[in-house]
Amino acid sequence: MILPPPHEFLAEISNQDQFLAPKIGVARTGGNFVLLTAIVATLKRVLIGLVLGFIAALGVGGLACYFNLFGKLTLPVITLLAPIAPIAWIPFAIMAFGIGDNAAIFVVFIGIFFLLTLATVNAIRNVNQLYIDTARVLGANRRQVMFKVILPAIIPDLFFILRINFFAAWMAVLAAEMVGVNTGLGAIVMVGRQMFNANLMFLGMAVIGLVGYLLDVGFQQLQNRVLWWKGGSQL
């Protein structure tokens, strides 16, 4: 009853039309496979939040290093807000954006923006000074150093940081779906809790783990293709 074996909670897939459709009102995708709709909804929120968070963090981090005054004004505030867990932003997201996709996307965005911005600043400050001095000797101005030397140099670090922050974004959107959204993988776990259906809860948890693992593998393959010149060390 409490810890159902895999063959029992996986069997709940055949019963999903009974409890998911009327309970959380999801539309069917792929025939009667309602679970596919939940996966698509969660993926959409995570990917949109990740893209927006990455672009905003790269822009703010770059500006903070490029303009000293901007950095002195923004970095203390970002450092102050960074320790706040994404779950704590859920009430604000619901008040600001209502119940729906926008609230979940905001929670994902806010969950990675502050940490990714600080990581961007740290990566920029740790760029090898030899690269910068060489560019200046060759006649590069400040703008060219930033876009032609520094940004390409920090891309490998940012890819790794983004991959690590993906798990934080994944957990944040699931928490938002459990509280303020009626669709997605998080909603499946919440419905299982409300119905005291351990099979449904473990089915949702299993799908969450599987989809998260597959996305991490996809990020790793993308990283290997984009950063093809950086080979991993072998022992």
C-alpha positions, 0 to 999 in steps of 0.5 A: 500500500505504501511502497508499491512494486514497479509492476503495480505503479506502472500498471496505473498507465492503463487506468489514467483516463479514469482519474487524470482526465476528470481530476486535472482536466488535461486534454488527450495527446497521442490517442488516450495517453494522457500522461504524454500531455503532462510530460509535454506541458512540463517540458515546455515550461522548463525549456522556456524558463531555462532559455529566458533565464540563461539569456537574462543571466548572460546579459546581466552578468556581462553588463555587471562586468562591463559597467562597474556602476551597474555591477555595484548596484545589481550584484549585491541585490542578486547575491541577496536574493540568490539563497531564496528557494524557488518554492518561496517564489510560488505565492508571488508567481501566482499573485503576479501571473495567476494560475497557469503556465506563466507562473510555472515559467516564472518559478523556473526562471527565478530559480536559475537566474540569480545563481546563473548570473553570479556564475557568469560573473565569476566565469568572466572574472576567471578568464585567463588574463593572457587572452585579454592582454593578447587581444589588447596588444593586437589592437582590440578595443573593450567591446571586442575583448568582451564579445570576441575573447571573454564570451567565447572563453566562458561558454564551456563553463556556462554550459556546465553550469546550465546543465547543473541548474537544469535539475534545480529548474526541473524541481522548481517547475514540479513544485509549482505544478503541485501548488499553482498549476493543474497540468504537468507531472507535478500535478499527477503526483498531487492528484495521487496524494489527494486520492491516497493512490500510492501507485499514481504517486510512484508512477509520477515520480518514476516518470519525473526521474526518467524524463529528467535523466533523458534530458540530462543525457540530451544536454550532455550530447549537445554540450559534446557537439557544441564544445567538440574541442574540449575532450574529457580527461581519461584515467 
